[in-house]
Amino acid sequence: MKKVLMALVLAIWAVFLLTPKPALTAPEEIRIGLNATMSGAGAQWGIAFDRANRGRIEEINKEGGLMVGGKRYTIKYFRYDNKADPPTSLENAKTLINVDKVNFIFHHASANILPYLPITSEKKIISMDLSVGSKTLGWPYNFNLLPAGTGRAEQAFKSFVKKFGIKKVAEINPDNESGQVTKAEDGMAAKQQGVEILTSLFYTPGTTDFYPILTKSLIAKPEMLVLGVPSPRDVALIVKQARELGWSGPIGGAQCVAPPAVTFAQIAGKAAEGFMWSAPYSTDSNFWTKEEAAWATYWKEHWTDPFIADSFGGCRQIGFLAEAIKKADSLDPDKIVRVLETSNFVILGWKMRFGVTPDCYQGRPRSLVSPLCLKTIKDGKEMVTELILPTGVEKVH
């Protein structure tokens, strides 16, 4: 009897060993693409966004990815350099959509992304934008993670009037979609503060010799030079060359981004002193949340070049998208859009939401309501002079 039982056990064990085992189910993929400027004058932005996206995506994947509808998804990331060239940006987008088959796109600079927003809208590809231009708000599946429109410019001109008592200014912008839109927005914001823009001139992107356009600007006899939306490198070059031409009055940025103080000083030297601008991110750690401080530490541990506060924007991109997917518990773009339109989010320790501006798609929320700060260069260092919190925006941690 024992022999029979032993034989039966061995037979059952043999069947178990020989039966094919089902393979472990691999997680499915969420495909995200970045179409950004990672070389040339605007490289500071693209590099910052790319590093933030990679860092945050790595963290999410290490934690097992995202659970959506009972399934586990890891994130696959694709990135392309558009070189601040709209035709290249369009081709990058087509590659992301048709070859890489992305579900979502991160991007920036309205001049580079407007050519393909009709395509992403038709295909219902949600995109996360970092641009000052309000024209990007008019599309159903694009959300701008900056306070687009006149809001930021209004704060800048209000500060210029308070600080310098100015009434007449000359403005300089790049000759592209971003520059054209910024000219209009800054014009409205300046008028609200009783400021006249005497002249608003444009330069060809890629320019390094700003002496001719500065000469024309100074002939108008402004009380202040205002830079609309030049790239960080262009900001430093314009400031440097304006001082070399003998301009001693104030220079400020309405919606532009200055380079890191170290880079600014390397290009412009002492000419950088006193430059004032509004910005969506604080470089002063005294104003950071603990999550922002943790990201800055991550940056310093992984890269040797100076921390770029614009990388907070890249953290917002993946942060808002991941949280919206979780809240929707779906990859259906229309369900995710509805969550983005109606929810409050806590990203990097800030409670934020999307709001409505006159240019938003069908009057629905598309522009981020978020912190703003005023900055200046003092003693070679970037200093935050004021933090502005719109209604409903608050520190959570």
Secondary structure, DSSP 8 states (H G I E B T S, - for coil): -HHHHHHHHHHHHHHHHHS--------EEEEEEEEE--SSTTHHHHHHHHHHHHHHHHHHHHTT-EEETTEEEEEEEEEEE-TT-HHHHHHHHHHHHHTS--SEEEEE-HHHHGGGHHHHHHTT-EEEEE-S-GGGGGSTTEEESS-TTTHHHHHHHHHHHHHH---EEEEEEESSHHHHHHHHHHHHHHHHTT-EEEEEEEE-TT----HHHHHHHHHT--SEEEE-S--HHHHHHHHHHHHHTT--S-EEESS-----HHHHHHHHGGGGTT-EEEESS---GGG--HHHHHHHHHHHHH--S---TTHHHHHHHHHHHHHHHHHHTS--HHHHHHHHHH--EEETTEEEEEE--TTSGGG---EEE--EEEEEEETTEEEEEEEE--TT-EE--
